[in-house]
Amino acid sequence: MSKSSVINSKQKARFHLETHEQAKERNEAKIIAFWNSGDKKLANISEKMMACRPQNPCGLLACSVCLRHFRYHYLKRYIGMWLRLYQKCPVYYVTAVLRVPVNAKKMPLNDFKMWVKKHFKQYGFDKVPLMGGVDYSVNIDETYNRPYICQHLHFLIAMQYPKAFTECLKRAFPVGENVPRPVRVDAITDREGLQKALNYTIPAFFEKRWRKLINERHRTKHYPLGNKQLCELYRFLATNKPKDLMFSQNISNQDIKRFKK
């Protein structure tokens, strides 16, 4: 493998990593929203974010600067491994949407990951090399016009024939009235696509998704979260850290060596 295949500080732009200035701007908006919310938990988060420094980071998932730091090291650590795996086995980018309103008491972030892993194990897919993360969105459907928080997975898998794995996912992420295509599996066709896909597996920010019927077809548009939605989402994620987003299994050099063309 050539040196150019492994990311370093000069190559980070190819991952479309957000800038430090963009992360700080997102933090400023969240700090104001949290502080003005009247919620003691969110006010405490805003104080920790204001005190966040490179030598003493707050380490909160709500902090865009700390999330960016985690994303950078996540990409730097794993891109070389996935490029080597890509040379030995087909790699796919997978999106799985659970468009069911999140119940913060019954399905926190880490419990959601455990639930998915148990499902994989039940169907014998707990040995598949897999890496990615959990994404959240505030979804609004024009039929109901009520916002609700949803959980999603975006990850890479390495396997020769993904059809059975896709069927396994569909059992956990079923088709519904508001989610006609909850599972999508796309083959990675080149190294640039692999780099972009790995970047997208850990979200830089969460967003609002508004689903509307346009010309007899449903279209989903993406928007930034408003202050009220920011506060609602981060009340739910108040105790989480950036690393909690990461979702993986069987990722090691030994796993890579087992795959052959």
N, C-alpha and C positions, 0 to 999 in steps of 0.2 A: 504494500500500500504506500502510495506517495505521501509526502509530508503535507501536500495540499489537501489531503482528504480529512485531516484532523483540524478542528477549529482552534484558532488561537485568537489573541486580542485583536489582531489586524483583520481577522476574517469575520468578526461578529456581525458586521453589517448584512451579510448574506442571510442571516436569520431574521432580518427585519426586527431586531430587538429595539424596543422603544428607547428613546434617549433618557438620560438622567433628568434633563429639564422637563420632559413630558411626564415622567414619574412624579417629579416635585409638583407640577401643576395639578395633577390628579389628587395628590395629597392635600394641597391647599384647599381644593373644593370640598374634599371629604371632611377635613378638620372643621371648616366653617359649618357644614351641615350637621356634623355630630355635636358640635358645641351648642348650636342653636336648637337642638332637638328637644331639650328639656329632659333627656334620658341620662341618668347618672352613669350607666354602663358605657354609653357612647361618649359622654363627656370625658370619662376616664381614658377611653381609647384615644380621643383627640389630644389629650395631654401627653400621652406616651408618644404619639406621632410627632408632636411639636418638639419633644426632647430627643427624637431619634437623630443620631449622629453616626458617621462611619465607624468611629472607634467604640461606640456604644449603641448599636442598633436596637430598635424596639422589638424587632422580630415578629411583628403582627402581620397576619394576612391582609388586614385592612390597609397596611402601609405599602403604597405602590413602589417606594424606593427599596424596601426590603424584599418585595416580590420580584422586582427587577433583578436584584442581586441573586436571588435564588434561581431565577430563570436562566441567567447567564451561566452560572456554574452547572446547572442541570444540562444545558446544551453543550457546554465545554467538556463535561465529563462523559457524556453518552453518545455524542455524534460519531466519534471514531468507531465505537463498538457496533453501532447500527450500520455504518458503512461496511464494516467487515462482514457483518451478518448478511447484508444485502448482496454481497458477492457470492454467498453460499446458498441462499434460500430466498424465495419470493417474500417480499415484505408488503403488507397492506396497511392502509390508513383506515381506521374504523371510527365511525360516529354512532353512538347509541343514545337516544333521547328518551328520558323517562318524564313524559309530560304529565306528571301527577303532582298536585300541589305538595310542597314539602311540609311535613309536620315536624317542627323543630324538636318536639319532645320524643318523637318516635324514630326519626331518621336523620340524626346529625351526620356530618361529613364522614367521619371515620366508620360509623355504622353502615352507611351507604356502601362504602368500599368493601367492608366485610360481607355484606349481603351479596354483592356481585361475585366476590371470590367464592363464596359457598355455592353459588349457582354454577360457576365454572367447574368446581370440584364435583358437583353432583353429576355432571354430564361428561366428566373425564377430561376436561380441558385445563386443569390446574397446572399442567406441565408446559403449556405453550409459552414461549418467550413473548412477553407483552410489556409495554411501557407506555404510560401516558398520564392523564390527569382528569380530575373532575372539574366541570365547568358549571356555572350557575347562570340562569337568566330569569328576569322578571317577565313573564309572559302575559300578554293581553290578547284575548280573542274577541272580535267585534260582536260575536253572538252573546257573550256574557258580560263583556266590558268590565271584568273584575281582574285585577292583577294578582298573580300568584307566582311564587318562586318554584323553579323547576331545576332538576339535576340532570346532567348529561355526562357522558364519557367520551373522550377523544384519545385514541391510543394507536400505537403501532403493534402489529403482530407479525411474527415470522412463521410461516407454515406453507406447506406445499399446496394443500387443497382446503380452502377456507369455507366451503359450502356447509359442512356439518357444523362448524363453529358459528357461522351466521345463523343457522337454524336454532342453535343453543341461545344466542343472543335474543332472537325474536321471541323466545318464550319468556324472557325477563323483561323485554321492552316491546310489548305488543302494540299492534296497530289499534288506533282509537279514532274517535270522531275528530279530535283536534290534532292527531299525529298520524297521518296516513303513511309516512315512511320513517319509522323510528330507528331503523338500523340501516346504515350505509357502509359498504365495504368497497374501497377503491384501491386498485393495484398501484404501487409506487413504480414509476417507469424510468426514473433517472435519479442521479445523486442530488441534483438541485431540488427535485420534488421531495426527496427524503428529508433534506434539511428543512424545507418549509413545513413539512408535515410534523416533524419533531418539535419545531418551534410552536406550532399551533396546539400541541397536546397540553401545554400548561398555559392557561389564559393570562394575558397581561392585565385584563380588566373584565368586568362583567357588564352585561348590557340588557336593554329592554327589547323584547321582540313582539311586534304587533302584527297579528295575522288578520288579513282582510280579504273579502271576496271581491276580486277585480276581474271584470269580463268573464264571469262564471268560473273563475279559477282562483283558488286561494293563494295569496302572496304574503310572504313574511318580510317585513321591513325591520331594520335594526336601528336602535336609537340609544344614546347615552342614558344612563339611569338618572332620574330626577332625585332631588334631595330626599324626598319621602321614601323612595324606593331604595336609595343607598342606605338609609337608616334601618329600614326593615331587614335588608339582606345582612347587614353587618351586626345587627343584634343577634341574628342566627349564627353568624360566623365569628362572634366576638372572641372566643377562646382559641381559635385556630391560628396556625402558623402557615407560611407559604408551603413548607414541605408536606403539610397535610393534604394538599391537592394531588400529590404524586400517587400514582396507582401503577404497581408493577408486580411481576412474578417471573421467577426463573430467569433472571438477567445476570449472566456471568460469562466469562470467557469459556468455561467448560461447556455451557449450553451451546455457544456458537460453534464449538468444535464438533458437536454431534451432528450438525447439519451438513449435508453434502448435496451437490447438484445431481 
